[in-house]
Amino acid sequence: MIKINPSIKIIASFIAFIIAMIACRVIYSGSLRYMFLLWNLFLAWIPFQISIVLIKREAISKLTTFLLLSAWLLFFPNALYIITDLVHLQESKQDAPVWFDAILLFTSSITGLIMAFISLFNIEAFLQRTVKDVVVERLIIGCIFLGSFGVYLGRFSRWNSWDIIADPLNLVREITKACMLPVQYYRTWGVTALLTCLFSLLYYTIKKLPGLFKEPGNKLII
């Protein structure tokens, strides 16, 4: 009998609920308006799955580790990004009850954050195998900061993770401008700082909640 990862069960339950809500909305309104949420959830699933691969493998080469960590960091903002989909609520065309859309968007946001934080927790545990705790703490904050910056690039500048391959020059040019002209790009860094604080508070609060990431006997739930 195949034993399913506990965190996968939780996330699968949320996604099944979201799919059911979208199906009900399509039947009720005839609109495919929120189908994009499924794509966003798929993108959020990628860093989550990468983190599981990393944490479960004992023997892994430095090159493979580097490639997997790079891929994880590249897609990590997608998991955080879904919280910004809440802005679509104000664009509601009233083809379905607002309360229904609010629950749908809120559930999707929560699901994205769950995947983001579990993957971040896994990466933290992976790094602790070879890196000092004090360094890991700083790296995790750095990951949250970069993830928040990625959310800004995705929501406001409309960049995607694959643009690092599809349009790297323009992407690097925009990032360079933001770094070189922080005053001019005050909104960029203001939003990034705000999201960094929010995600950091949520992540470290969740980590402190007893029994969420650990079962009795200190067994990790990954």
C-alpha positions as CSV (number, residue, x, y, z in Angstrom):
1,M,0.0,0.0,0.0
2,I,1.4,3.4,-1.1
3,K,1.7,5.9,1.8
4,I,0.8,9.3,0.7
5,N,2.7,12.3,2.1
6,P,0.5,14.0,4.8
7,S,1.1,17.5,3.3
8,I,0.1,16.3,-0.1
9,K,-3.2,15.0,1.3
10,I,-3.9,18.4,2.8
11,I,-3.1,20.3,-0.3
12,A,-5.0,17.8,-2.5
13,S,-8.1,18.3,-0.4
14,F,-7.8,22.1,-0.8
15,I,-7.3,21.8,-4.6
16,A,-10.2,19.4,-4.9
17,F,-12.4,21.9,-3.0
18,I,-11.3,24.7,-5.3
19,I,-11.9,22.6,-8.4
20,A,-15.4,21.8,-7.2
21,M,-16.1,25.5,-6.5
22,I,-14.9,26.5,-10.0
23,A,-17.1,23.8,-11.5
24,C,-20.1,25.0,-9.6
25,R,-19.4,28.6,-10.7
26,V,-19.1,27.5,-14.4
27,I,-22.4,25.7,-14.2
28,Y,-24.1,28.6,-12.4
29,S,-22.7,31.5,-14.6
30,G,-21.5,29.8,-17.8
31,S,-18.3,31.8,-17.3
32,L,-14.7,30.4,-17.2
33,R,-13.6,33.5,-15.4
34,Y,-11.6,31.9,-12.6
35,M,-10.1,29.0,-14.4
36,F,-6.7,30.8,-14.2
37,L,-6.6,29.8,-10.6
38,L,-5.9,26.2,-11.5
39,W,-2.8,27.3,-13.5
40,N,-1.6,29.5,-10.7
41,L,-2.0,26.6,-8.3
42,F,-0.1,24.3,-10.6
43,L,2.8,26.9,-10.7
44,A,2.6,27.0,-6.8
45,W,2.8,23.2,-6.7
46,I,6.2,23.2,-8.5
47,P,8.4,24.6,-5.7
48,F,6.4,22.5,-3.2
49,Q,7.3,19.4,-5.1
50,I,10.9,20.4,-5.6
51,S,11.3,20.9,-1.8
52,I,9.9,17.4,-1.2
53,V,12.4,15.9,-3.6
54,L,15.2,17.7,-1.8
55,I,14.2,16.8,1.7
56,K,13.6,13.1,0.9
57,R,16.9,12.5,-0.9
58,E,19.8,11.7,1.4
59,A,22.6,11.4,-1.2
60,I,22.5,14.3,-3.7
61,S,25.3,15.8,-5.7
62,K,26.3,19.5,-5.4
63,L,25.3,20.2,-9.0
64,T,21.9,18.6,-8.5
65,T,21.4,20.5,-5.3
66,F,22.3,23.8,-6.9
67,L,20.0,23.1,-9.8
68,L,17.0,22.1,-7.6
69,L,17.5,25.0,-5.2
70,S,17.7,27.4,-8.2
71,A,14.5,26.0,-9.7
72,W,12.8,26.2,-6.3
73,L,13.8,29.8,-5.8
74,L,12.7,30.6,-9.4
75,F,9.2,29.2,-8.9
76,F,8.8,30.0,-5.1
77,P,7.2,33.5,-5.8
78,N,4.4,31.7,-7.7
79,A,3.2,30.1,-4.4
80,L,3.2,33.5,-2.6
81,Y,1.7,35.3,-5.6
82,I,-1.7,33.7,-5.4
83,I,-2.6,35.9,-2.4
84,T,-2.6,38.9,-4.8
85,D,-5.4,37.2,-6.8
86,L,-7.7,38.7,-4.2
87,V,-7.6,41.9,-6.3
88,H,-9.9,40.2,-8.8
89,L,-12.7,40.4,-6.4
90,Q,-13.1,44.1,-7.1
91,E,-13.4,43.3,-10.8
92,S,-16.3,41.0,-10.2
93,K,-18.8,41.1,-13.1
94,Q,-21.6,39.9,-10.8
95,D,-22.1,36.7,-12.8
96,A,-21.9,34.9,-9.5
97,P,-22.5,35.9,-5.9
98,V,-19.7,38.0,-4.5
99,W,-19.5,36.0,-1.3
100,F,-18.9,32.8,-3.5
101,D,-16.1,34.5,-5.4
102,A,-14.6,35.8,-2.1
103,I,-14.5,32.2,-0.7
104,L,-13.0,30.9,-3.9
105,L,-10.2,33.5,-4.0
106,F,-9.5,33.3,-0.3
107,T,-9.3,29.5,-0.4
108,S,-6.9,29.7,-3.4
109,S,-4.8,32.2,-1.6
110,I,-4.6,30.0,1.6
111,T,-3.7,27.0,-0.5
112,G,-0.9,28.9,-2.2
113,L,0.5,30.1,1.1
114,I,0.3,26.5,2.6
115,M,2.4,25.2,-0.3
116,A,4.8,28.2,-0.1
117,F,5.4,27.8,3.7
118,I,5.7,24.0,3.6
119,S,8.2,24.2,0.8
120,L,10.1,26.9,2.7
121,F,10.1,24.8,5.8
122,N,11.4,21.9,3.8
123,I,14.2,24.0,2.3
124,E,15.1,25.3,5.8
125,A,15.3,21.7,7.1
126,F,17.4,20.7,4.1
127,L,19.8,23.6,4.5
128,Q,20.2,22.8,8.2
129,R,21.9,19.6,7.3
130,T,25.0,21.4,6.2
131,V,24.7,25.0,7.1
132,K,24.8,26.7,10.5
133,D,21.4,27.7,11.9
134,V,22.2,31.4,12.1
135,V,23.1,31.4,8.5
136,V,20.0,29.4,7.5
137,E,17.8,32.0,9.3
138,R,19.3,34.7,7.2
139,L,18.9,32.7,4.0
140,I,15.3,32.0,4.8
141,I,14.6,35.7,5.3
142,G,16.4,36.3,2.0
143,C,14.2,33.8,0.3
144,I,11.1,35.5,1.6
145,F,12.4,38.8,0.4
146,L,13.2,37.5,-3.1
147,G,9.9,35.8,-3.2
148,S,8.1,39.0,-2.3
149,F,10.1,40.9,-5.0
150,G,9.1,38.2,-7.4
151,V,5.4,38.7,-6.4
152,Y,5.8,42.4,-7.3
153,L,7.3,41.6,-10.6
154,G,4.5,39.2,-11.4
155,R,1.6,41.3,-10.2
156,F,2.6,44.8,-11.2
157,S,5.2,44.3,-14.0
158,R,3.5,41.2,-15.3
159,W,6.7,39.1,-15.5
160,N,6.5,35.3,-15.4
161,S,9.0,32.7,-14.1
162,W,9.8,31.5,-17.6
163,D,10.7,35.0,-18.7
164,I,14.1,34.4,-17.3
165,I,14.5,32.2,-20.4
166,A,12.1,33.8,-22.8
167,D,13.1,37.4,-22.2
168,P,16.1,37.5,-19.9
169,L,17.6,40.8,-21.1
170,N,14.5,42.9,-20.4
171,L,13.9,41.2,-17.1
172,V,17.4,41.8,-16.0
173,R,17.2,45.4,-17.2
174,E,14.1,46.1,-15.1
175,I,15.6,44.5,-12.0
176,T,18.8,46.4,-12.5
177,K,16.9,49.7,-12.8
178,A,15.0,49.0,-9.6
179,C,18.2,48.2,-7.8
180,M,20.1,51.2,-9.1
181,L,17.3,53.7,-8.7
182,P,15.5,52.7,-5.5
183,V,14.0,56.2,-4.9
184,Q,12.5,56.2,-8.4
185,Y,11.2,52.7,-7.8
186,Y,9.8,53.4,-4.4
187,R,6.6,51.5,-5.1
188,T,8.6,48.4,-6.0
189,W,10.5,48.3,-2.8
190,G,7.6,49.5,-0.7
191,V,5.4,46.6,-1.9
192,T,8.3,44.2,-1.6
193,A,9.0,45.3,2.0
194,L,5.4,45.1,3.0
195,L,5.0,41.6,1.6
196,T,8.3,40.5,3.2
197,C,7.0,41.6,6.6
198,L,3.7,39.9,6.0
199,F,5.1,36.6,4.8
200,S,7.8,36.6,7.5
201,L,5.2,37.1,10.2
202,L,3.0,34.4,8.9
203,Y,5.8,31.9,8.4
204,Y,7.4,32.3,11.8
205,T,4.0,32.4,13.5
206,I,3.0,29.1,11.8
207,K,6.3,27.6,12.7
208,K,5.6,28.4,16.4
209,L,2.2,26.8,16.4
210,P,2.5,23.4,18.1
211,G,1.7,20.4,16.1
212,L,1.4,22.0,12.7
213,F,4.7,20.9,11.2
214,K,5.4,18.2,13.7
215,E,3.6,15.2,14.9
216,P,4.0,13.7,18.4
217,G,7.6,12.5,18.8
218,N,9.1,15.3,16.7
219,K,8.4,13.6,13.4
220,L,8.4,16.1,10.6
221,I,5.4,16.4,8.3
222,I,6.8,17.0,4.9
